[in-house]
Amino acid sequence: MTQESAETRLQREAEPQARRNMGISVTEGVLDAVAMGMIPLNTVVTYFISDYVNNSFVLGLLPTLQSVCNALVQVFLSERLRSVPRFKPLCTLGTTLSRLSWLVLSLLILFFSRMQPLYFVCVFYGVYCFNGLCQGITSLTYTQMMNKVIPDRMKGRFFGVRGAFTSAASILGAQVGGAILASNGDVRRFGVLFLVAFVLDMLSAGLQALTREPRLRMKAPEKTGARPGFFAESGRILKADGNFARYVLAMFLITIGMSFFNFQTAQSKDALGLTAGQLAWVTTILYVFQTGGHLVFGVLSDRRGYRPALLLGQAGFALYLLLAFFARDARLTYIMTAIYGLANAANALGARNMVFHLCPYEERVGYYAVMNMALTVSAAAASMVTGALIDWIGYGPSAIACLGLTLPGLLLLLRVREAPENGGGEK
């Protein structure tokens, strides 16, 4: 099957179900967003677990372990996806299992929060590791599934509108979560948050399973011997396509820089006196600006491609890091969070989706696996390294160190050529 005939067939089969699939995706995304707005890892969860952990390196280890587990699944699973005609079954499995984590954490906090702190932290981190393993399945399959079921002519707007609706829904989640946290009560109020998130997320998973995906198998490599492993195939792709290699390195550096935001909440709480009530507003501001960013960058991506949105977002994040260096007041956290919200919207919209504009149709699985692994590994390394760096040289100097990675990433991104009309990179 040629690249043209495969893409033509995919567009023909996706078009009749496009509106239905978009409606399902937006609805299930809204439910998930309300849940995640209540328990975001980089604000509420960090705020909670910092009562048990007083070390930035160990705090950074939580997203690191989750990302490492995510990466392990990708190493063993990515090449096998070439022979899968539909991504939905695996996506549904990963989504359902990962969201069971919130039920386990709810029960842990509600009934076992007074156990010895070391044991509590070990179990808490262990559940997030399990969550990472299951999310590894979802992260490899969800975006590829949606790029199959949404026609090319409306992908940017769809992902933008979906992102806007989910960000707006996250505001509701943040407000509900903030009201629960601001109420009089002990640590068990965090358990209530996880329990409500679990119920909403399971409804979301049920809706996601209703997506109608065309059966279309990627072209498998010629069988001249043993199937190449993940690392061998990744090396082949990066060596053959310099344009894509520049993109991978650019996003690797940018992702490390953006991990700095994970430590904003703990810093604002300890050094600037951020209260639980202010935390709810910080989370709300984050999602308000993500909502606006998704709408603007979604339209821009359909008209100009994903690269301009990524460039604008990361230029804003460079400003965020400068403000972090000078931050002396908890109220400045509001402005910093707004800027990060815009940058994160651009990143969420374009970082992975742009891959499909850089490669032939038959190579999508391999290219996407390389990009997803690069983002996963950089996120894992960044949280741990940035946490250790903050412990060593302090919050402000660490912001400048992250800026030193973000700027080279931006320069590399300027050299990437995107072909939204037909895909394909430099060979």
C-alpha positions in Angstrom: 0.0 0.0 0.0 1.5 3.3 -1.0 1.7 6.3 1.3 -0.9 8.2 -0.8 -3.4 5.3 -0.9 -3.1 4.6 2.8 -3.7 8.2 3.7 -6.6 8.5 1.2 -8.3 5.5 2.6 -7.8 6.7 6.2 -9.4 10.1 5.4 -12.3 8.4 3.6 -13.0 6.0 6.5 -12.5 8.7 9.2 -14.8 11.4 7.7 -18.2 9.8 8.3 -17.5 9.2 12.0 -15.5 12.4 12.6 -18.2 14.4 14.4 -19.3 11.5 16.6 -15.7 10.8 17.6 -14.9 14.4 18.2 -18.0 14.7 20.5 -17.0 11.6 22.4 -13.4 12.8 22.8 -14.4 16.2 24.0 -16.9 14.8 26.5 -14.6 12.2 28.0 -11.8 14.7 28.0 -14.0 17.2 30.0 -14.7 14.5 32.6 -11.1 13.6 32.9 -10.1 17.3 33.1 -12.4 17.9 36.0 -10.9 15.0 37.8 -7.3 16.1 37.0 -8.1 19.7 38.0 -8.8 18.4 41.4 -5.5 16.4 41.8 -2.9 17.9 39.5 0.5 16.4 40.2 2.5 19.6 40.0 0.3 21.6 42.5 -2.1 19.7 44.7 -0.3 16.4 44.9 3.1 18.1 45.5 1.5 20.3 48.2 0.1 17.1 49.9 3.1 14.9 49.8 5.5 17.8 50.9 4.0 17.2 54.4 5.7 13.8 54.3 8.8 14.7 52.2 11.0 17.7 53.0 13.6 17.2 50.2 13.3 18.7 46.7 15.2 15.7 45.2 12.7 13.2 46.7 9.8 15.5 45.6 11.2 15.5 42.1 11.5 11.7 42.2 7.7 11.3 42.2 7.2 12.4 38.5 10.6 10.9 37.6 9.5 7.4 38.8 6.2 7.7 37.0 8.0 8.7 33.8 10.5 5.9 34.0 7.8 3.3 34.3 6.0 5.0 31.4 9.2 4.7 29.3 9.7 1.0 30.2 6.4 0.1 28.7 7.2 2.0 25.5 10.5 0.1 25.0 8.6 -3.2 24.9 5.4 -2.1 23.2 6.2 0.4 20.5 7.5 -1.9 17.8 4.6 -4.3 18.3 2.1 -1.5 17.4 3.1 -1.8 13.7 1.0 -4.9 13.4 -2.0 -3.6 15.3 -4.9 -2.6 13.0 -6.7 -0.6 15.8 -5.2 1.3 18.8 -8.4 1.6 20.8 -8.3 -1.8 22.6 -4.9 -1.1 24.1 -5.7 2.5 24.8 -8.9 1.6 26.7 -6.9 -1.0 28.8 -4.2 1.4 29.7 -6.6 4.2 30.5 -8.8 2.1 32.7 -6.0 0.5 34.7 -4.2 3.9 35.2 -7.3 5.5 36.6 -7.8 2.7 39.2 -4.7 4.3 40.9 -6.9 7.2 42.2 -9.1 4.7 44.0 -6.1 3.1 45.7 -4.7 6.5 46.7 -8.0 7.5 48.1 -8.2 4.4 50.3 -4.6 4.9 51.3 -5.2 8.5 52.5 -8.6 7.8 54.1 -7.6 4.8 56.1 -3.8 4.6 56.3 -2.5 8.2 56.4 -1.3 7.7 60.0 1.0 4.8 59.1 4.8 5.3 59.5 5.7 8.2 57.1 8.4 6.2 55.3 6.0 3.3 54.5 3.3 5.8 53.5 5.6 7.5 51.0 6.8 4.2 49.6 3.3 3.0 48.9 2.2 6.4 47.6 5.2 6.5 45.1 4.6 2.9 44.2 1.0 3.6 43.2 2.3 6.4 40.9 4.7 3.9 39.4 1.9 1.6 38.5 0.0 4.6 37.1 3.1 5.4 35.0 3.2 1.8 33.6 -0.4 2.0 32.5 -0.1 5.5 31.2 2.8 4.3 29.0 0.2 2.2 27.1 -2.1 5.1 26.8 0.5 7.6 25.7 1.7 5.4 22.9 -1.8 4.7 21.6 -4.2 7.6 22.3 -2.6 10.3 20.1 -2.1 7.8 17.3 -5.7 6.7 17.6 -7.0 10.3 17.5 -4.8 11.2 14.5 -6.5 8.3 12.7 -10.1 9.2 13.5 -9.9 13.0 13.0 -9.5 14.2 9.3 -6.4 16.2 8.6 -8.4 19.3 7.6 -9.6 19.9 11.2 -7.0 18.4 13.5 -5.5 21.6 14.7 -8.9 23.1 15.6 -10.1 19.8 17.1 -7.1 19.5 19.4 -7.3 23.2 20.2 -11.1 23.1 21.0 -10.7 19.9 23.0 -7.8 21.4 24.9 -9.8 24.6 25.6 -12.8 22.6 26.8 -10.7 20.4 29.0 -8.8 23.4 30.4 -12.0 25.1 31.2 -13.3 21.9 32.9 -10.1 21.8 34.9 -11.0 25.2 36.3 -14.2 23.6 37.7 -12.1 20.8 39.1 -9.7 23.2 40.7 -12.5 25.2 42.3 -14.2 22.1 43.7 -10.9 20.8 44.9 -10.0 24.1 46.4 -13.3 24.2 48.2 -12.7 20.8 49.7 -9.1 21.7 50.7 -10.2 25.0 52.2 -12.8 23.4 54.4 -12.0 22.5 57.9 -10.7 19.0 58.1 -7.6 16.8 58.3 -5.5 15.1 55.7 -8.5 12.9 54.7 -9.9 15.7 52.6 -7.2 14.8 50.0 -8.6 11.2 50.1 -12.0 12.6 49.1 -10.4 14.4 46.2 -8.9 11.2 44.8 -12.2 9.3 45.3 -14.2 11.9 43.3 -11.5 11.9 40.7 -11.7 8.2 40.4 -15.5 8.2 39.8 -15.2 10.9 37.1 -12.3 9.2 35.4 -14.0 5.9 35.2 -17.0 7.5 33.4 -14.5 9.2 31.1 -12.8 5.8 30.3 -16.2 4.3 29.5 -16.9 7.0 27.0 -13.4 6.8 25.4 -14.1 3.1 24.7 -17.0 4.2 22.4 -14.6 5.8 19.9 -15.0 4.3 16.4 -11.6 3.7 14.8 -11.0 2.5 11.3 -9.1 -0.8 10.9 -5.9 0.2 9.1 -2.6 -1.6 9.7 0.7 0.3 9.4 3.0 -1.2 6.8 5.4 -3.5 8.6 9.1 -3.6 7.8 10.3 -6.1 5.3 10.9 -9.5 7.1 14.6 -10.0 6.2 15.5 -11.3 9.6 14.6 -10.7 13.3 12.4 -7.6 14.0 14.6 -4.7 15.0 14.4 -3.7 18.7 13.2 -0.3 19.8 16.7 1.2 20.2 18.0 -0.1 16.8 14.9 1.2 15.0 15.2 4.6 16.8 18.8 4.9 15.8 17.9 4.2 12.2 15.2 6.9 12.1 17.3 9.5 13.8 20.3 8.8 11.5 18.2 8.9 8.4 16.2 12.0 9.1 18.2 15.0 10.3 15.2 17.3 10.4 13.4 15.0 12.8 16.6 14.5 14.9 16.8 18.3 15.4 13.1 18.3 16.5 13.6 15.5 19.0 16.7 17.2 20.5 14.8 20.6 20.6 11.8 19.1 22.5 14.1 17.1 24.7 15.8 20.3 26.0 12.6 22.3 26.1 10.9 19.6 28.2 13.7 19.6 30.7 13.4 23.4 31.1 9.6 23.2 31.5 10.0 20.7 34.4 11.0 23.7 36.6 7.3 24.5 37.0 6.9 21.3 39.1 8.7 23.0 41.9 6.9 26.3 41.9 4.2 25.2 44.3 6.6 23.9 47.0 8.8 27.0 46.6 5.9 29.4 46.9 4.5 27.5 49.9 7.7 27.4 51.9 9.5 30.6 50.8 6.7 32.9 49.8 3.9 31.8 52.1 1.4 30.5 49.5 -1.7 29.4 51.4 -4.1 26.5 50.5 -6.7 29.1 49.4 -4.2 30.9 47.1 -3.2 27.5 45.7 -6.8 27.0 44.4 -6.4 30.4 42.5 -3.0 29.4 41.1 -4.5 26.2 39.7 -7.5 28.1 38.3 -5.2 30.6 36.6 -3.2 27.8 35.1 -6.3 26.3 33.5 -7.8 29.6 32.4 -4.7 30.5 30.4 -4.4 27.0 29.1 -8.0 27.3 27.8 -7.2 30.5 25.9 -3.9 29.1 24.7 -5.5 26.0 23.2 -8.1 28.0 21.3 -5.6 30.5 19.8 -2.8 27.9 19.1 -5.3 25.4 17.7 -6.4 27.9 14.9 -2.8 28.9 14.4 -1.8 25.3 14.0 -4.4 24.6 11.2 -3.3 27.7 9.3 0.5 27.7 9.9 1.4 24.3 11.4 2.4 23.4 14.9 5.9 24.9 14.9 4.8 28.6 15.2 2.7 27.8 18.3 5.5 25.9 19.9 7.9 28.8 19.2 5.6 31.3 20.8 4.8 29.2 23.8 8.5 28.5 24.5 9.5 32.1 24.1 6.9 32.8 26.8 8.4 30.1 29.0 11.8 31.8 28.8 10.2 34.9 30.3 8.6 32.7 33.0 12.1 31.5 34.0 13.4 35.0 34.3 10.4 35.9 36.5 11.1 32.9 38.7 14.7 34.1 39.3 13.3 37.4 40.6 10.2 36.2 42.4 10.0 37.6 46.0 6.2 37.7 46.4 3.6 34.9 46.3 1.4 37.1 44.1 4.0 37.0 41.3 3.2 33.3 41.2 -0.2 34.2 39.6 1.6 35.9 36.6 4.2 33.2 36.3 1.4 30.5 36.3 -0.5 32.4 33.5 2.6 32.5 31.3 3.3 28.8 32.0 -0.4 28.0 31.1 0.1 29.5 27.6 3.4 27.7 27.1 2.0 24.4 28.3 -1.0 24.8 25.9 1.3 25.2 23.0 3.4 22.2 24.1 0.4 20.0 24.7 -1.1 20.8 21.3 2.0 20.5 19.2 4.8 18.5 20.8 3.5 15.1 19.8 1.1 16.0 17.0 3.8 17.7 15.0 5.5 14.3 14.5 2.8 13.4 12.0 3.9 16.3 9.9 7.5 15.2 9.8 7.3 11.6 8.6 5.7 9.4 5.9 2.5 7.6 6.8 4.0 4.1 7.1 6.7 5.4 9.5 4.2 7.0 12.0 4.5 4.3 14.6 8.3 4.4 14.7 8.6 8.2 14.6 6.0 8.6 17.3 7.6 6.1 19.5 11.0 7.9 19.3 9.3 11.3 20.1 7.2 9.9 22.9 10.3 8.2 24.4 12.3 11.4 24.2 9.7 13.4 25.9 9.2 10.7 28.6 12.9 10.4 29.3 13.5 14.1 29.4 10.6 14.6 31.8 11.9 11.8 34.0 15.4 13.1 34.1 14.4 16.7 34.5 12.3 16.3 37.6 15.0 14.5 39.4 17.9 16.6 38.2 16.1 19.9 38.7 15.1 18.9 42.2 18.7 18.0 43.1 19.9 21.3 41.5 17.4 23.3 43.6 18.7 21.6 46.7 22.3 22.4 45.7 22.3 25.9 44.3 18.8 27.2 45.2 15.6 28.0 43.3 16.6 31.2 41.5 19.9 30.0 40.1 18.2 26.8 39.0 15.7 28.9 37.0 18.7 30.4 35.1 20.1 26.9 34.5 16.8 25.8 33.0 16.8 28.9 30.8 20.2 27.8 29.6 18.5 24.6 28.2 15.3 26.2 26.9 17.1 28.8 24.7 19.2 26.2 22.7 16.0 24.2 22.3 14.3 27.2 20.8 17.2 27.8 18.4 17.0 24.2 17.2 13.3 24.4 16.8 13.8 27.4 14.5 15.7 25.1 12.1 13.0 22.4 12.0 11.0 22.2 8.7 7.4 21.2 9.0 5.3 20.0 6.1 1.6 20.0 7.3 0.2 19.4 3.9 1.8 15.9 3.3 4.3 15.1 6.0 7.8 13.9 5.5 11.1 15.2 6.7 14.6 15.6 5.5 16.1 12.4 4.2 
